[in-house]
């Protein structure tokens, strides 16, 4: 692989890691209602899965495997966005953080969609 390609992979790996970490920071300050507790569990799983599957895609043994992992990344972004929109937040800074993460999930989803288009 070229140096530039590795650099881009690293940046997206870091971005997905940062996304998962920021989700964890958000859920730590959310009200612990019965509904939120269940949604939080799902949100943490899906947000962490984005980066984990991207790392797996970079280590793919075939184009088919790579494509499948990227599809999973995109799917997990969509799921994270859904859970982020579903959680109950306090007003103010928490609400802003929630919206920021919804936007990041949407951007990541578009990035993975673009990668899929380029692999065709």
C-alpha positions as CSV (number, residue, x, y, z in Angstrom):
1,X,0.0,0.0,0.0
2,X,1.1,3.6,-0.6
3,X,2.0,5.9,2.2
4,X,-0.9,8.2,1.4
5,X,-3.4,5.4,1.5
6,X,-2.1,4.3,4.9
7,X,-2.3,7.9,6.1
8,X,-6.0,8.1,5.1
9,X,-6.8,4.8,6.7
10,X,-5.2,6.0,9.9
11,X,-7.1,9.2,9.9
12,X,-10.4,7.3,9.5
13,X,-9.4,4.9,12.2
14,X,-8.7,7.8,14.5
15,X,-12.0,9.5,13.6
16,X,-14.1,6.4,14.3
17,X,-12.3,5.9,17.6
18,X,-12.9,9.5,18.5
19,X,-16.6,9.0,17.6
20,X,-16.9,6.0,19.9
21,X,-15.1,7.8,22.7
22,X,-17.4,10.9,22.4
23,X,-20.5,8.7,22.5
24,X,-19.2,7.2,25.7
25,X,-18.6,10.7,27.2
26,X,-22.1,11.7,26.2
27,X,-23.8,8.7,27.7
28,X,-21.9,9.1,31.0
29,X,-23.8,12.5,31.5
30,X,-27.2,11.3,30.4
31,X,-30.1,10.9,32.8
32,X,-30.2,7.2,33.8
33,X,-33.9,6.6,33.0
34,X,-35.1,3.1,32.3
35,X,-35.4,3.9,28.6
36,X,-32.0,5.5,28.3
37,X,-30.2,2.6,30.0
38,X,-31.4,0.2,27.2
39,X,-30.7,2.7,24.4
40,X,-27.3,3.5,25.9
41,X,-26.3,-0.1,25.7
42,X,-27.2,-0.3,22.0
43,X,-25.6,3.0,21.2
44,X,-22.3,2.0,22.8
45,X,-22.2,-1.3,20.9
46,X,-23.1,0.3,17.5
47,X,-20.7,3.3,17.8
48,X,-17.8,1.1,18.8
49,X,-18.6,-1.4,16.0
50,X,-18.0,1.3,13.4
51,X,-14.3,1.6,14.1
52,X,-13.8,-2.1,14.8
53,X,-15.2,-3.1,11.5
54,X,-13.2,-0.4,9.7
55,X,-10.0,-1.9,11.1
56,X,-11.2,-5.3,10.0
57,X,-11.9,-3.9,6.5
58,X,-8.3,-2.7,6.3
59,X,-7.1,-6.2,7.0
60,X,-9.5,-7.8,4.6
61,X,-8.3,-10.9,2.7
62,X,-10.4,-10.1,-0.4
63,X,-12.3,-7.4,-2.1
64,X,-15.5,-9.1,-1.1
65,X,-14.5,-9.2,2.5
66,X,-13.5,-5.5,2.4
67,X,-16.8,-4.6,0.8
68,X,-18.8,-6.5,3.4
69,X,-16.9,-4.8,6.3
70,X,-17.4,-1.4,4.9
71,X,-21.2,-2.1,4.5
72,X,-21.2,-3.1,8.1
73,X,-19.5,0.2,9.0
74,X,-22.2,2.1,7.2
75,X,-24.9,0.1,8.8
76,X,-23.5,0.6,12.3
77,X,-23.3,4.4,11.6
78,X,-27.0,4.4,10.6
79,X,-27.8,2.4,13.8
80,X,-25.7,4.8,16.0
81,X,-27.5,7.8,14.5
82,X,-30.9,6.1,15.2
83,X,-30.0,5.5,18.9
84,X,-28.5,9.0,19.3
85,X,-31.8,10.5,18.1
86,X,-33.7,8.2,20.4
87,X,-32.0,9.0,23.7
88,X,-33.5,11.5,26.2
89,X,-31.2,14.4,26.8
90,X,-31.1,17.3,29.1
91,X,-31.4,20.7,27.5
92,X,-28.4,22.8,26.6
93,X,-24.9,21.5,26.2
94,X,-26.0,17.8,26.3
95,X,-28.5,18.5,23.5
96,X,-25.8,20.2,21.4
97,X,-23.4,17.3,21.9
98,X,-26.1,14.8,20.9
99,X,-26.7,16.8,17.6
100,X,-23.0,17.0,16.9
101,X,-22.7,13.2,17.2
102,X,-25.8,12.7,15.0
103,X,-24.0,14.9,12.4
104,X,-20.8,12.9,12.8
105,X,-22.6,9.6,12.4
106,X,-24.2,11.0,9.2
107,X,-20.8,12.1,7.8
108,X,-19.2,8.8,8.6
109,X,-22.1,7.0,6.9
110,X,-21.6,9.1,3.8
111,X,-17.8,8.4,3.8
112,X,-18.4,4.7,4.0
113,X,-21.0,4.9,1.3
114,X,-18.5,6.7,-0.9
115,X,-15.9,4.0,-0.3
116,X,-18.5,1.4,-1.3
117,X,-19.2,3.3,-4.6
118,X,-15.5,3.5,-5.4
119,X,-15.0,-0.3,-4.9
120,X,-17.6,-1.1,-7.6
